[in-house]
Amino acid sequence: MARAGLASAQVPAWAIGFHCQQAVEKCLKAWIALHGSAPPSTHDLQRLAGAVGPDAEPFPLDTLQMARLQPFAVSERYPVLRNANVERADTEALAGDAERSVAWIERELRRRSDG
């Protein structure tokens, strides 16, 4: 959805950011589940990243990358954020972070199912 939004000038930048945040959130929750835990009921990416112990393989995004995505977690819930000054150029990096997270969790799922 984020890549499709980037291809259209009609899609607002906040909507692209929202889909990127959601993709990373779901990857984090899958990562937690892969380690045998139930993901906490939260949209806080850094809290989710901390839900897996230190022995786990590292998630591909660092805390700064997650912090860039975090404001978009609430955009659908709080319409005032729809008018936030988000630059479309910034959304390209967010989409890259989301794509890297999705590719990583796909590799992890394949590796575990093959092993």
GINOR-V322942 format. One record per residue. N is the residue number from 0. SS is DSSP state (a for helix, b for strand, c for the rest). PSI is psi as a letter, one per 30 degrees, with the letter a starting at -180 (none if undefined). OMEGA is omega in whole degrees, -180 to 180 (NA if undefined). Layout:
((N SS PSI OMEGA) (N SS PSI OMEGA))
This chain:
((0 c e -179) (1 a e 180) (2 a e 177) (3 a e 178) (4 a e 179) (5 a f -179) (6 c f -177) (7 c k 178) (8 c f -180) (9 c f -177) (10 c k -179) (11 c k -177) (12 a e -179) (13 a e -180) (14 a e 177) (15 a e 179) (16 a e 179) (17 a e -179) (18 a e 177) (19 a e 179) (20 a e -179) (21 a e 180) (22 a e -180) (23 a e 178) (24 a e -179) (25 a e 177) (26 a e 178) (27 a e 180) (28 a e 176) (29 a e 179) (30 a e 178) (31 a e -179) (32 a e 177) (33 a f 180) (34 c g 172) (35 c g 179) (36 c l 173) (37 c k 180) (38 c k 177) (39 c l 179) (40 c i -179) (41 c l 174) (42 c g -177) (43 c j -175) (44 a e -179) (45 a e 176) (46 a e 178) (47 a e -180) (48 a e 180) (49 c f -176) (50 c f 177) (51 c k -175) (52 c l -177) (53 c f 180) (54 c f -178) (55 c l 174) (56 c k -175) (57 c k 174) (58 c k -173) (59 c f 178) (60 c k 177) (61 c l -175) (62 a e 178) (63 a e 178) (64 a e 178) (65 a e 180) (66 a e 177) (67 a e -178) (68 a f -171) (69 a e -178) (70 a f -178) (71 a f -179) (72 a f -174) (73 a g -173) (74 c e 178) (75 c f -177) (76 c f -177) (77 c j -174) (78 a f -180) (79 a f -180) (80 a f 178) (81 a f 180) (82 a g 180) (83 c k -179) (84 c i 179) (85 c k 179) (86 c k 179) (87 a e 179) (88 a e 179) (89 a f -177) (90 a f 177) (91 a e 178) (92 a e 178) (93 a e 179) (94 a e 177) (95 a e 177) (96 a e 180) (97 a e 180) (98 a e 178) (99 a e 179) (100 a e -180) (101 a e 179) (102 a e -179) (103 a e -178) (104 a e 175) (105 a e 178) (106 a e 180) (107 a e 179) (108 a e 178) (109 a e -179) (110 a e -179) (111 a e 180) (112 a f 178) (113 a f -175) (114 c none NA))
